[in-house]
Amino acid sequence: MDTCFPRCNRILRRDDFTRAMKTGRKAHTWNLILFAAENGSGEPRLGLAVGRKVGNAAVRHRWKRLIREVFRTRLKNLLPDMDVVVAVKAAGSPGRRRAQGLGGRRAGTVNREPGKQRRASGFPDVERELLEGLRKLGLVDRDGG
């Protein structure tokens, strides 16, 4: 089994990220936002957007490792030639804060609530959430194939 994540399967250029995010289809899950757009590269490609509001460096890198691993081991052979950008939602997003009666966050501020991080619980949970998002986009069927 191929154990690397080659450059041909990564979205590397800013233009490709913005094209997928602006013109592609979009789906939400509990922790993720997925964008999918056609590409002409002949292979599915993955792009990751994990901002600082998700958590500290260890939390952000864990999200990236888990998403890459799911893509490499499970999704790379299932997906058509698409660019898929996965964005992890910020911890304590303004919509949830308002719903909890905590008010919205001021624009431009960093997440200053102690302990507020969006933790990736593990490979099976991230896999399940990615498959749910790809089903919403119509890229995989109900059984994940």
C-alpha positions in Angstrom: 0.0 0.0 0.0 1.2 3.5 -0.8 2.1 5.3 2.4 3.0 8.7 1.1 0.9 11.8 0.3 2.5 13.0 -3.0 2.4 16.5 -4.3 0.0 15.5 -7.1 -2.6 14.9 -4.5 -2.2 18.3 -2.7 -3.6 21.6 -3.5 -0.6 23.9 -3.2 -1.5 27.2 -5.0 -3.6 29.9 -3.5 -5.5 30.3 -6.8 -6.6 26.7 -6.6 -7.8 27.1 -3.0 -9.8 30.2 -3.9 -11.3 28.7 -7.0 -12.5 25.7 -5.0 -13.9 27.8 -2.2 -15.6 30.4 -4.4 -16.9 28.4 -7.3 -17.2 24.9 -5.9 -20.0 23.2 -4.0 -20.1 23.5 -0.2 -21.2 21.2 2.6 -21.2 21.6 6.4 -20.7 19.0 9.1 -20.4 19.6 12.8 -16.6 20.4 12.7 -15.9 20.8 9.0 -16.8 22.8 5.9 -16.0 21.0 2.7 -15.7 22.6 -0.7 -15.4 20.6 -3.9 -14.7 21.8 -7.5 -13.7 20.1 -10.7 -10.0 20.0 -11.6 -8.1 19.0 -14.7 -5.2 17.3 -13.1 -6.6 13.8 -13.5 -6.4 13.0 -9.7 -8.3 14.0 -6.7 -6.5 16.7 -4.6 -6.9 17.8 -1.0 -6.4 21.2 0.5 -6.6 22.0 4.2 -7.6 25.3 5.9 -7.1 25.1 9.6 -6.9 28.5 11.2 -5.5 29.6 14.5 -8.9 30.0 16.1 -9.3 26.2 16.0 -6.7 25.8 18.8 -3.0 25.7 19.5 -0.4 24.3 17.1 -0.7 20.7 18.4 -4.5 20.7 17.9 -4.2 22.2 14.4 -1.6 19.7 13.3 -3.6 16.8 14.7 -6.6 17.9 12.6 -4.3 18.1 9.5 -2.7 14.7 10.1 -6.0 12.9 10.6 -7.7 14.5 7.6 -4.7 13.7 5.4 -4.6 10.1 6.6 -8.3 9.6 5.9 -7.9 11.0 2.4 -4.8 8.9 1.7 -6.1 5.6 3.0 -9.8 5.7 2.3 -10.9 8.6 0.0 -8.2 8.9 -2.7 -9.4 5.9 -4.6 -13.1 6.7 -4.2 -13.2 10.3 -5.4 -13.5 11.6 -8.9 -11.0 14.2 -10.3 -12.0 16.9 -7.8 -10.3 19.5 -5.7 -11.6 19.1 -2.1 -10.8 21.8 0.4 -11.5 21.0 4.0 -11.8 23.8 6.5 -12.0 23.1 10.2 -14.5 25.4 11.9 -13.2 27.7 14.6 -13.8 26.8 18.3 -16.5 28.8 19.9 -17.8 30.3 16.6 -19.9 33.5 16.9 -23.1 31.7 15.9 -22.8 29.2 18.8 -21.8 32.0 21.2 -25.0 34.0 20.4 -27.1 30.9 20.7 -25.6 30.3 24.2 -26.3 33.9 25.2 -22.6 34.8 25.3 -22.8 37.5 22.6 -20.7 37.7 19.4 -17.0 38.0 19.1 -15.6 41.3 18.1 -14.1 41.4 14.6 -10.4 40.8 14.4 -10.0 39.2 17.9 -8.4 35.9 18.5 -10.0 33.2 20.5 -9.1 34.2 24.1 -11.4 31.9 26.0 -9.1 29.5 28.0 -9.5 25.9 27.0 -11.7 26.6 23.9 -10.3 24.4 21.2 -12.0 22.2 18.6 -10.4 18.8 19.4 -10.2 16.0 16.8 -11.3 13.0 18.7 -9.7 10.3 16.5 -9.4 8.7 13.1 -12.9 7.0 13.0 -14.7 10.2 14.0 -12.8 12.3 11.4 -13.4 9.6 8.8 -17.1 9.5 9.5 -17.4 13.3 9.4 -15.5 13.6 6.1 -17.6 10.8 4.5 -20.8 12.6 5.7 -19.6 15.9 4.1 -18.7 14.1 0.8 -22.1 12.4 0.8 -23.8 15.8 1.1 -21.7 16.9 -1.9 -22.8 13.8 -3.8 -19.2 12.6 -4.3 -19.6 9.2 -2.5 -22.7 7.1 -1.9 -24.3 6.0 1.3 -21.9 3.0 2.0 -18.8 5.1 1.4 -18.0 3.7 -2.0 
